[in-house]
Amino acid sequence: MSVKRTSIKESTWRLYESTIQNHIEPILGKEKNIGNRTIQVIHTVINSSLKKAVKRGMILSNPAQSITPPKYTSPEMEFYSEHEITQLLVAVEGTSIEALIHLAITTGLRQSELLALKWSDIDWGRTVISVRRQLKRKYKKRDYFTSLKTKSGLRVISLGAKTVQKLREHHQKQIDQKEKVGDQWEENNLIFPSGVGTPLMQRNLFRKFKQILRDSGLREIRFHDLRHTAASLMLNHGVSPLIVAKRLGHSKISVTLDTYGHLLPGMQHESANYIDDLITPIPVKLHTIPRK
C-alpha cells in the first residue's frame, strides 16, 4: 500500500527535505576538496533513488526535487606552449617522474591511466602501449585498479622512438631501485610505481609535479593540463582529429571537436584558401561554334 504525503506529518516531510539539503551543504561549506561535480553526482543518486520510491508507491512525491545542487563549471583549460614543454622536459630530466611526464605529453593519457600502466602493456616490437585499466582514486592493498569508464578508453597507442627509449631507460632505473630496496619491494609490474613498487599515490605525484614547476620557474598548471597540452600539440601540427580522438580515448570525434575545436583556427583559414583554389576558374580560350 502506498504511503501518501497526506498521511505524513508536515514536519516529518520537511525533515526529509532538510536532511537532503544538510547532506549537501556541509560538503559545500567544509569539504573544500570535494568539487561541485561530485556534489551533483550525490544529488543525482539520491534523486534517482527517491524517484524509484515514488514509482513503487512508497512515497507520493520526491523531496529531492526541491533541492538545487550547485552548478558545475569545468575548470579552464591550460596549455603549455612548445617552448614551455621543452623547459618542462629539461626540468624533469633525472627525476623519478621523467618518463611519466614524457609519456603524458606524447600520448595525452589521463593521470589514472598512466599510474595503472604495467610493463606487460608495452609491445616493444610494435612500439605500442595498451591502455586497459585505471588506478582507483581510493584503493585498498592489492585492490588498486578498476576498469575504464568507456569502451573507447580501451585503446592501443603508438609510441615514438624517443618515447620508447625513455621507457627503456626508466625500466633499467626501476631494476636498480628493486635491488636497492630488496624485500620491501611489492611487485605489481607497474611502469610508474612508488619507490617500493606500490601504486604511486596521485597526491604524491601532484606534489612532485608542482615542486618541479616552482623550482624551474614554469607557469603552474594542473597535471591534467598535460593531457590538454598533448591534444593541442597534435591538432596544431595537423594530426587528424579522428586520430587525436582515438589517442585520447574519446567515445566520439565530436567530443574532441567540442573540447578542442577552438584550437583549429589556422586549419580553418587553410581550408578556406584551399576551397577558394578549387572553385577559382582557370582562364581558358573557349571554342565557340558559329550559329547557322
C-alpha positions as CSV (number, residue, x, y, z in Angstrom):
1,M,0.0,0.0,0.0
2,S,1.4,3.4,-1.0
3,V,2.3,5.9,1.7
4,K,0.8,9.2,0.7
5,R,2.2,12.6,1.7
6,T,-1.1,13.5,3.4
7,S,-0.5,10.6,5.8
8,I,2.8,12.0,6.9
9,K,3.1,14.9,9.2
10,E,4.3,18.1,7.5
11,S,7.2,18.4,9.9
12,T,8.4,14.9,9.0
13,W,8.2,15.7,5.3
14,R,10.2,18.9,5.8
15,L,12.7,16.8,7.7
16,Y,13.2,14.7,4.6
17,E,14.0,17.8,2.6
18,S,16.2,19.3,5.2
19,T,18.1,16.0,5.6
20,I,19.0,16.0,1.9
21,Q,19.9,19.7,1.9
22,N,22.0,19.2,5.1
23,H,23.8,16.3,3.3
24,I,24.9,18.7,0.6
25,E,25.6,22.0,2.4
26,P,28.3,20.7,4.8
27,I,30.2,19.3,1.8
28,L,29.9,22.8,0.2
29,G,31.0,24.6,3.3
30,K,33.6,22.4,4.9
31,E,34.9,19.8,2.4
32,K,36.8,22.1,0.2
33,N,38.4,19.2,-1.6
34,I,35.1,18.0,-3.0
35,G,34.1,19.7,-6.2
36,N,30.6,20.8,-7.4
37,R,30.6,17.9,-9.9
38,T,30.9,15.4,-7.0
39,I,28.0,17.1,-5.2
40,Q,25.9,16.9,-8.3
41,V,26.5,13.2,-8.6
42,I,25.5,12.7,-4.9
43,H,22.3,14.6,-5.6
44,T,21.6,12.6,-8.7
45,V,21.9,9.3,-6.8
46,I,19.6,10.5,-4.1
47,N,17.1,11.9,-6.6
48,S,17.1,8.7,-8.7
49,S,16.5,6.5,-5.6
50,L,13.6,8.6,-4.5
51,K,12.1,8.6,-8.0
52,K,12.0,4.8,-7.8
53,A,10.4,5.0,-4.4
54,V,7.6,7.2,-5.9
55,K,7.1,4.7,-8.8
56,R,6.8,1.8,-6.3
57,G,4.2,3.8,-4.3
58,M,6.4,4.0,-1.2
59,I,6.1,7.8,-1.2
60,L,3.8,10.3,-3.0
61,S,6.4,12.7,-4.3
62,N,10.2,13.2,-4.4
63,P,11.5,15.6,-1.8
64,A,14.9,15.7,-3.5
65,Q,13.3,17.6,-6.4
66,S,13.1,20.8,-4.3
67,I,16.8,20.7,-3.7
68,T,19.1,22.7,-6.1
69,P,22.6,21.3,-6.3
70,P,25.4,23.8,-7.1
71,K,26.2,24.4,-10.8
72,Y,29.2,22.7,-12.2
73,T,31.6,24.8,-14.2
74,S,34.5,23.0,-15.8
75,P,38.0,24.3,-14.8
76,E,39.5,26.5,-17.5
77,M,42.0,24.5,-19.7
78,E,45.6,25.5,-19.7
79,F,48.1,24.6,-22.4
80,Y,51.9,24.7,-22.4
81,S,53.5,26.2,-25.5
82,E,56.2,24.2,-27.3
83,H,58.8,26.4,-25.6
84,E,57.3,25.6,-22.2
85,I,57.1,21.9,-23.0
86,T,60.8,21.9,-23.8
87,Q,61.5,23.7,-20.5
88,L,59.4,21.1,-18.6
89,L,61.2,18.2,-20.2
90,V,64.6,19.7,-19.3
91,A,63.3,20.3,-15.7
92,V,62.3,16.7,-15.2
93,E,65.5,15.2,-16.5
94,G,67.0,12.8,-14.0
95,T,63.9,12.9,-11.7
96,S,61.8,9.9,-10.8
97,I,58.9,11.2,-13.0
98,E,60.9,12.0,-16.1
99,A,59.5,9.1,-18.2
100,L,56.0,9.6,-16.8
101,I,55.9,13.3,-17.9
102,H,57.3,12.4,-21.3
103,L,54.6,9.8,-21.8
104,A,51.9,12.1,-20.6
105,I,52.8,14.7,-23.1
106,T,53.3,12.4,-26.1
107,T,50.1,10.3,-25.5
108,G,47.6,12.5,-23.6
109,L,46.8,9.7,-21.2
110,R,44.9,10.6,-18.1
111,Q,46.7,10.5,-14.7
112,S,44.7,7.5,-13.5
113,E,45.6,5.6,-16.8
114,L,49.3,6.4,-16.6
115,L,49.6,5.2,-13.0
116,A,47.9,1.9,-13.9
117,L,50.1,1.0,-16.8
118,K,52.1,-2.2,-16.5
119,W,55.2,-3.3,-18.3
120,S,53.1,-6.1,-19.9
121,D,51.1,-3.4,-21.6
122,I,54.0,-2.5,-23.8
123,D,54.6,-4.3,-27.1
124,W,58.3,-3.4,-27.7
125,G,58.3,-5.0,-31.1
126,R,55.3,-3.0,-32.4
127,T,56.2,0.1,-30.3
128,V,52.7,0.4,-28.9
129,I,51.2,0.6,-25.5
130,S,47.8,-0.7,-24.5
131,V,45.5,1.2,-22.1
132,R,43.5,-1.4,-20.2
133,R,42.7,-0.1,-16.7
134,Q,42.9,2.9,-14.4
135,L,44.1,3.4,-10.8
136,K,41.3,3.8,-8.2
137,R,41.4,7.2,-6.5
138,K,40.9,5.5,-3.2
139,Y,42.2,1.9,-3.1
140,K,43.0,-0.8,-0.6
141,K,46.1,-3.0,-0.5
142,R,46.2,-5.3,-3.5
143,D,42.9,-3.8,-4.8
144,Y,44.3,-1.0,-6.8
145,F,42.7,-0.9,-10.2
146,T,39.3,-0.5,-11.9
147,S,38.0,-0.8,-15.4
148,L,38.0,2.2,-17.8
149,K,34.8,4.2,-18.0
150,T,34.0,3.6,-21.6
151,K,34.9,1.0,-24.3
152,S,36.7,3.7,-26.2
153,G,39.0,4.1,-23.3
154,L,40.4,0.7,-24.1
155,R,42.9,1.6,-26.8
156,V,46.3,0.9,-28.3
157,I,48.6,3.9,-28.7
158,S,51.6,4.1,-31.0
159,L,54.8,5.3,-29.4
160,G,57.6,7.3,-31.0
161,A,61.2,6.2,-30.9
162,K,62.3,8.8,-28.3
163,T,59.4,7.7,-26.0
164,V,60.4,4.1,-26.3
165,Q,63.9,4.9,-25.4
166,K,62.8,6.9,-22.4
167,L,60.8,3.9,-21.2
168,R,63.7,1.5,-21.7
169,E,65.9,3.8,-19.6
170,H,63.2,4.0,-17.0
171,H,62.9,0.2,-16.9
172,Q,66.6,-0.1,-16.1
173,K,66.3,2.5,-13.3
174,Q,63.4,0.5,-11.9
175,I,65.5,-2.7,-11.8
176,D,68.2,-0.8,-9.9
177,Q,65.6,0.5,-7.5
178,K,64.3,-3.0,-6.8
179,E,67.8,-4.2,-5.9
180,K,68.2,-1.2,-3.6
181,V,65.0,-1.7,-1.5
182,G,65.2,-5.5,-1.6
183,D,62.4,-7.3,0.3
184,Q,60.5,-4.0,0.7
185,W,59.6,-4.1,-3.0
186,E,55.9,-5.1,-3.7
187,E,55.8,-6.4,-7.2
188,N,52.9,-5.1,-9.2
189,N,54.6,-4.9,-12.6
190,L,53.8,-1.2,-12.7
191,I,55.7,1.1,-15.1
192,F,55.3,4.1,-12.7
193,P,55.1,2.8,-9.1
194,S,56.2,4.3,-5.9
195,G,59.7,3.7,-4.6
196,V,58.6,0.3,-3.2
197,G,56.6,-1.0,-6.1
198,T,53.1,0.0,-4.9
199,P,51.0,2.3,-7.0
200,L,52.2,5.9,-6.9
201,M,49.7,7.9,-5.0
202,Q,48.1,10.7,-7.0
203,R,48.6,13.3,-4.3
204,N,52.3,12.5,-4.2
205,L,52.6,12.8,-7.9
206,F,50.8,16.2,-7.7
207,R,53.2,17.5,-5.1
208,K,56.3,16.3,-7.0
209,F,54.9,17.9,-10.3
210,K,54.1,21.2,-8.6
211,Q,57.5,21.3,-6.9
212,I,59.3,20.8,-10.2
213,L,57.3,23.6,-11.8
214,R,58.1,26.0,-9.0
215,D,61.8,25.1,-9.0
216,S,62.0,25.6,-12.7
217,G,60.0,28.9,-12.8
218,L,57.5,27.4,-15.1
219,R,53.9,28.6,-15.2
220,E,51.9,26.4,-12.8
221,I,49.3,24.2,-14.4
222,R,47.4,21.1,-13.3
223,F,48.8,17.7,-14.1
224,H,45.6,17.1,-16.2
225,D,46.6,20.0,-18.3
226,L,49.3,17.9,-19.8
227,R,46.5,16.0,-21.5
228,H,45.2,19.2,-23.0
229,T,48.7,20.1,-24.0
230,A,49.1,16.8,-25.8
231,A,45.8,17.4,-27.7
232,S,46.9,21.0,-28.6
233,L,50.2,19.8,-29.9
234,M,48.6,17.2,-32.1
235,L,45.9,19.4,-33.5
236,N,48.2,22.4,-34.1
237,H,50.6,20.2,-36.1
238,G,47.9,18.9,-38.4
239,V,47.1,15.5,-36.8
240,S,43.7,14.4,-37.8
241,P,41.0,15.0,-35.1
242,L,40.0,11.4,-35.6
243,I,43.4,10.2,-34.6
244,V,43.5,12.6,-31.7
245,A,40.2,11.3,-30.5
246,K,41.4,7.7,-30.6
247,R,44.6,8.5,-28.8
248,L,42.7,10.4,-26.1
249,G,40.1,7.7,-25.7
250,H,37.1,9.9,-26.6
251,S,34.0,7.9,-27.5
252,K,33.2,10.2,-30.5
253,I,35.2,12.6,-32.6
254,S,32.5,15.2,-31.7
255,V,33.8,15.1,-28.1
256,T,37.3,16.0,-29.3
257,L,36.0,18.8,-31.6
258,D,33.7,20.2,-28.9
259,T,36.6,20.3,-26.4
260,Y,39.4,21.4,-28.6
261,G,37.8,22.8,-31.7
262,H,38.9,26.3,-30.8
263,L,42.5,25.2,-31.4
264,L,41.8,24.9,-35.2
265,P,41.5,28.5,-36.4
266,G,44.7,28.1,-38.5
267,M,43.3,24.9,-40.1
268,Q,40.0,26.8,-40.9
269,H,42.0,29.5,-42.7
270,E,44.0,27.0,-44.6
271,S,40.8,25.1,-45.6
272,A,39.2,28.4,-46.8
273,N,42.1,29.1,-49.1
274,Y,42.1,25.5,-50.4
275,I,38.4,25.7,-51.2
276,D,38.9,29.0,-53.0
277,D,41.6,27.4,-55.1
278,L,39.3,24.6,-56.0
279,I,36.5,26.8,-57.3
280,T,38.6,29.6,-58.8
281,P,38.0,29.4,-62.6
282,I,41.1,29.0,-64.7
283,P,41.1,31.3,-67.8
284,V,40.8,29.2,-70.9
285,K,40.0,30.1,-74.5
286,L,36.6,28.7,-75.4
287,H,35.9,27.5,-78.9
288,T,32.5,28.6,-79.9
289,I,30.6,27.0,-82.7
290,P,29.0,29.7,-85.0
291,R,25.3,29.5,-85.4
292,K,23.9,28.6,-88.7
